[in-house]
Amino acid sequence: MVGEKVLIVRRRTKKRYPLQTLAVLQGSATINERWDFLGTVSGVVQARFPQHFYRAVVNAATQ
C-alpha cells in the first residue's frame, strides 16, 4: 500500500506492556550509489559460485 508504513514489533513479556518497535518498513528508499550492492553481490557470486557449484554436483553424484 502506497504511503503506509509497516511496523515490526515484539512484546518483551507475556504481560500487556507496550510493544517494542524493532523496525519500520516503508515502500521505497533512496540508496546511495556508492554502496554498489549489485557490484558487491556480483563480485561475490563470480568469485565463489564455481566452487559451490562443483561441490553441489559432486555431492549429488555420490548420493
C-alpha positions as CSV (number, residue, x, y, z in Angstrom):
1,M,0.0,0.0,0.0
2,V,1.4,3.3,-1.0
3,G,2.4,5.7,1.7
4,E,1.7,3.3,4.6
5,K,4.4,2.0,6.9
6,V,4.6,-1.5,8.3
7,L,5.9,-1.9,11.9
8,I,7.8,-5.0,13.1
9,V,7.2,-5.2,16.8
10,R,7.7,-7.6,19.7
11,R,6.3,-8.0,23.2
12,R,9.1,-8.1,25.8
13,T,7.0,-10.1,28.3
14,K,3.7,-12.0,28.4
15,K,2.1,-9.2,30.3
16,R,0.3,-6.4,28.5
17,Y,3.2,-3.9,28.4
18,P,3.6,-1.7,25.3
19,L,5.1,-3.3,22.2
20,Q,8.7,-2.6,21.4
21,T,9.2,-1.4,17.8
22,L,12.1,-3.2,16.1
23,A,11.8,-1.8,12.6
24,V,9.7,0.4,10.4
25,L,9.3,-0.7,6.8
26,Q,8.4,1.7,4.0
27,G,7.5,1.4,0.4
28,S,10.8,2.7,-1.0
29,A,14.1,4.2,-0.1
30,T,16.9,6.2,-1.7
31,I,20.2,4.2,-1.7
32,N,23.5,6.0,-2.2
33,E,25.0,4.7,-5.4
34,R,28.5,4.5,-3.9
35,W,27.4,1.4,-1.9
36,D,27.1,-0.5,-5.2
37,F,25.1,-3.5,-3.8
38,L,24.8,-5.0,-7.3
39,G,28.5,-4.9,-7.9
40,T,29.3,-6.4,-4.5
41,V,26.8,-9.3,-4.9
42,S,28.0,-9.9,-8.5
43,G,31.7,-10.0,-7.3
44,V,31.0,-12.4,-4.5
45,V,28.9,-14.7,-6.8
46,Q,31.6,-14.7,-9.5
47,A,34.3,-15.5,-7.0
48,R,32.5,-18.3,-5.1
49,F,30.0,-19.8,-7.5
50,P,32.3,-22.3,-9.3
51,Q,33.5,-23.9,-6.1
52,H,30.0,-24.2,-4.6
53,F,28.5,-25.5,-7.9
54,Y,31.3,-28.1,-8.2
55,R,30.7,-29.3,-4.6
56,A,27.0,-29.5,-5.2
57,V,27.4,-31.6,-8.3
58,V,29.9,-33.9,-6.6
59,N,27.6,-34.3,-3.6
60,A,24.6,-35.0,-5.8
61,A,26.6,-37.6,-7.8
62,T,27.7,-39.5,-4.8
63,Q,24.2,-39.9,-3.3
